[in-house]
Amino acid sequence: MMKAKRSWKSTTALVLASAILPSLLGSAAGAQDTGTSEQKDERFILPYHGDINPFRGDIDPFHGDINPFHGDINPFYGDISPFWGDIEPFWGDIDPFHGDINPFHGDISPFWGDIEPFRGDIDPFDGDINPFWGDIEPFWGDIGPFWGDISAFWGDIEPFDGTTAGEYDALAGQLSDMFTRAEDVFGPAVADRTGGSFRSGFLDALLSEYGFDPADPRSLDGVSAEERARFFLDFYDGLMSFSGIDHVDHWMPAVNWSPALAQSAGNGDGVVVGMIDFSLLGDGGIDIRSSQGERDWLDLNHGAAVASLIAAPLDGQGVMGVASGATLVTYNPFDETLSSNWTDVAEGVRRLVQQQASVINMSLGMPGWTFHQDWADIMSDRRVSVHAENALFVVAAGNDGITQTADVDWSAVGDVSNLLIVGSVDPNGRVSRFSNRPGDACFTVNGQCGDGFRLMDRFLVAPGELVLASDGEGGVVRVNGTSFAAPLVSGAAALVQGRWEWLNASNVADVLLWSATDLGDPGVDATYGWGLLNVEGALSPLDEGNLYVLDGRGRHHGIDSLNISRGRLRIEAGQDGMITVFEPLADTYRDFSISYDELMSSSDLSEEEKAAITEIYLAERARNTGNAGNSFADTYEAGRVIGGAGALTVRAFAAAADPYQRSSSRDLPFQAGIEIADRIDGRSLRLGTGEGALALNRDTGFQLFSDHRPVTGGVNPVLGFASGGAYMLSSWRMGADTRMTVGFSATHDARDFVNPFTGEERPVFAGMPAYAATAMVADVRHSVNDRFAVSATYTHLDEAAGFLGAQATGPLAFDGGAQTDAVSFGAEARLPAALQVSASATLARSRAGRFGDSLMQLTEDAVSTAFQVTALREGVLADGDAVRFSLIQPLHLEDGTLSFDGSVVTDRTTGEIGPSTTSWALGGERAVYGELLYALPVFGDQANLSVFGRSSLSGDAVSGTETALASGLRFDLRF
C-alpha cells in the first residue's frame, strides 16, 4: 500500500538543508561552532569523513571556492523556496485544475477509453474506478476556482478581532463546504484504503498538522499565504493518493508529454539511463539494473525523486516517469556530509559509461557555476571518451540564480555534441529565480569559440518548480531545482533513443534542442538557450517539409506534403497499414509511421469556408423543395429556337448551375448549350457544358443535382465523377418504346474554393493537382407500359490523376489515374394514390494497375456499389403539395486492395532499411442516408413553404460537406 507522506514536510527538509549549508561556507568557523545539536546537524560538518580528501589539489575545506562543508558538488544549491511567496500555483493564472493545464481531461486523459497505457490490453482502472474517476474530474474542476476564492477571501481578512469574527465564521463555513464536497467524491476510497471515515482516515491528520479547526474560526487567524498554499497542495496531493491512478502533474502539459505519447514511442524500453546521484532507499517499481558507490541511503530523497521523474512505472500509484520502460544504473558519489568531489564523480561517470548507459543524468554541480571547468577533466578521461559518442550527458545548471561569464576550456575534449545543460522554469514558463543561466560563456577549443560551442547552444529548460516526485518511501514530495528539470530531459532523451535505437548521443541531443519551444528572445538566447523541452516535438518530425520516402530500391522521393483527399476511398475497419517516411538528421535519419487515417487530408479551408459550403448545400436542399408541381427537379431550362430546317430544330438553352459546384472554379457559373432535334424520328444531339449526368437521366424521380453526385447520391455516381464540364449526348429510338442514348461527359476541377460572397479563390487541398475525368456512356431505356419503365446504362470512367474521386500528393499520387467500368439498372413506376417510385442500382469495377511512376498501385480490382430509391407523391396534405422521400447509398467500395511499395527500417538497432509493401483492404462502413423533402404552395401561387431533412442511417460521414443530420425550413414569396 502506498504511503501518502506529507509533501510539505519533505520539501521543507530540502529547503532546510540548502539554508543551513551556506552558513557554513568560507572558513573553519563552521566546524568550530559550538552550537547545540538542535542548531546544527553534525552530518553537515564532517569534512574529513568519507571519500573527500581536503588536502588534495584545490579542494581545501578552509579557504577558496571549494568547501567540503557545502560540498564540492551540491545537489541543492542556494536558497530554494519557490513554493511560497509569488508563485501561488493553485489559483489565478497557474491553476492546475482547469484551463490549459487541466490534468483530468483534454490532451492529458490517458486513464480511460482506448488508450489503456499501462499494461497493453489490461485496463488498470477497470471495475469501479472508471466511474469514480468520472466523479473526480468535475470535482477538481469546481474546487480549483472555489479554492481561489477562499484563499483570496482569507488573505483579505485582517488579524482576528471582534470586528472580523463573522468573516472568519464565513471562512470556516467555506472550508467545511469544500471538505464535504471532497468527502462526497473521495470518501468511499478513503474508507476502503484506511478502514476509517474520510475525516479519520485523511482529513483530521491534515488539519492537525496545520492546526486548523473549522469548528474554531480562531484557528484560521494569521495564516500566511505560504501556509495556505502548503495546505491546499497537501490537500490535493493527499486526495490524489486515494484516486487509484498515477498522479498527474503540471509539468506534463508544459513539455507536451502524456503516457499515451510515451507508450507510442516505446516508453524508453531497452534504454539504459545512468544516474550520478544519492542512493535510493527502494526501487519504487523502477527497473534498476545496478546501484554502485557502496554507500548507504543518507536519509535524503534526492536520488529517489530524480529516478522517479525519469522512469517511475505507470502502475496506478505515485508519480509517472517520462520513460517508464527505461532501465537505470546508478552511482552514488556522496558521503555522509552530503557532498562529493571530482574524483568520485569521475569514477561514477566511468562506471556508468562502461555499463553502456545511453543517457547519464547528473543533477549536481559546483556552486556559482552553470557548468564548471573540472567537467573537462572527466569528459577527456580516456575511459569516458571511448564511450562518449554513445552517451548523452545531461547536467543540471545549478540553483544560484547566476549567469555564467567564464569560458570553459574544452580543448582536451573537443566535442560538445553529446552534452546538454538544463535550467529550470516555473509553472508560468518563466526562468526560475534560482536557475543558473548560460550567458555568453563558451566552450573554447585552443582559445577559440566555434559555432555551436556557446553554453547557450547546449542549453534548454524544463519545469523545475513544484514538481511532484517520489519521496523514496512510498509517498510523494514536491521538489524544486534544476536537479529536477534535468531528469525530465533525460527521460525525453530515453524516449528518443528508444524509438530510434541507431541514433548516437549527438543525434539525440540535436533532436531535443531543435524541437524545444522557443522562449525569451527569438532563437537561442543567453537565458533559455534553445527553449523549453517539448517531448511531443522531439518525437515528431522537426520539419514536415523536409521529409522523404524511399521506394523498394532505396531511391529518395521528396515530399512537400503527404496527404490523400478521400474521394470515395474507404479502408476496412481495423486496418493498421502504415506508410514510412524519413527525416534527414545530420548523417543519419529518423523514420515515422503514418496511418491511412492520418494521410486522409482535412481541407485547407477555414472553418468559415467549410461552413459556407455546407450552407450552400443546405440552401440547395431547401430550394429544391420549392417546386412541388414539378416533382422536385433542377432541370429548369430557359431555351430559344435559333434555327432549323424541315423537321430539324436548333435550340439554345441555359440553366442554373449546381449550387454545390458554384463554390468551385469551373469554367462557367451556369449551364448552357444547344440541342439539335428531329421532330419526326426523335433523333437528337445535345452539346453543352454542365451536369452531363443529369442531362442523360430521363427518370422524373431523379432530377436533382445531388442525386448524381458520388458523395450525396446513388444514381450512377460513376458518371457523376465526370459531370460538370463539357458533355455530348446523342439519342435515337430503337423501337416504339425503346430509346438509346450514347454520350460523352468530362470535368476539370482545379479544387479551388470560390467564396460565393466575396469571389475569393483558395485551394481546397494545398499541392493537390486538378481533378480531371472523362466518361463514355451508353443507355437503353424501355417503357414496358405507360406506368412502368426500365433502363440499363454502361459507363466507362477514365480519371486522369485520381481513383474514384480520391487524389494524393507526391509519391502517393494516383498518376495516370484509374479506369472504371460500371453498369447501372433503373426502374420507374407510377403507382396508385399518385405515388411515383424510382430506383437505381450501380455495380462498378476499377481495374488493378500501377499509378504511373507513383509508389501506389491498385493490386486487386476494386468493386463498388451504389443505389437510390425515391418515392414521390403529390397532394399529401393539401392540394398542390408534394413530398419526396429517398433512401440513398452513395458509391461504396465493397473490396479491392490498394498498396504502397516503399522501404522501412528492418533492424531498429542498426537502422538498416529494406523494401516493404503496405496494403490496405478497401471497404469501410457502408453509408446509407434517408432524405425527406416537402413543399406546400400558399397564397395561391404567390408563395411556397418548404421543409427538408437528411439523416445518416448507418456508416460514417463521407465528406467534409456532409452532416449526420441536416434539416431546414424555407418560405418563398413571389411578387
Secondary structure, 3 states (H helix, E strand, C coil): CCCCCCHHHHHHHHHHHHHHHHHHCCCCHHHHCCCCCCCCCHHHHCCCCCCCCCCCCCCCCCCCCCCCCCCCCCCCCCCCCCCCCCCCCCCHHHCCCCHHHCCCCCCCCCCCCCCCCCECCECCCCCCHHHHHHHHHHHHHHHHHHHHHHHHHHHHCCCCCHHHHHHHHHHHHHHHHHHHHHHHHHHHHHHHHHCCCHHHHHHHHHHHHHCCCCCCHHHHCCCCHHHHHHHHHHHHHHHHCCCCCCCCCCHHHHCCCCHHHHHHCCCCCCCEEEEECCCCCCCCCCCEEEEECCCCCCCCCHHHHHHHHHHCCCCCCCCCCCCCCCEEEEECCCCCCCCCCHHHHHHHHHHHHHCCCCEEEECCCCCCCCCCCCHHHHHHCHHHHHHHCCCEEEEECCCCCCECCCCEECCCCCCCCCEEEEEEECCCCCECCCCCECCCCEEEECCECCCCCEHHHHEEEEECCCEEEECCCCCEEEECCHHHHHHHHHHHHHHHHHHCCCCCHHHHHHHHHHCCECCCCCCCECCCECCECCHHHHCCCCCHHHCEEECCCCCEEECCCCCEECCCCCECCCCCCEEEEEEEECCEEEEEEEEHHHHECCCCCCHHHHHHHHHHHHHHHHHHCCCHHHCCCCCCEEEEEEEEECCEEEEEEEEECCCCHHHECCCCCEEEEEEEEECCCCCEEEEEECCHHHHHCCCCCCCCHHHHCCCCCCCCHHHHCCCCCEEEEEEEEEECCEEEEEEEEEEEECCEEECCCCCCEEECCCCCCCEEEEEEEEEEEEEEECCEEEEEEEEEEEECCCECCEEECHHHCCCCCCEEEEEEEEEEEEECCCEEEEEEEEEEEECCEECCCCCEEEEEEEEEEEEEEEEEEECCCCCCCEEEEEEEEEEEEEEEEEEEEEEEEEECCCCEEEEEEEEEEECCCCCEEEEEEEEEEECCCCEEEEEEEEEEEECCCCCCCCCCEEEEEEEEECC
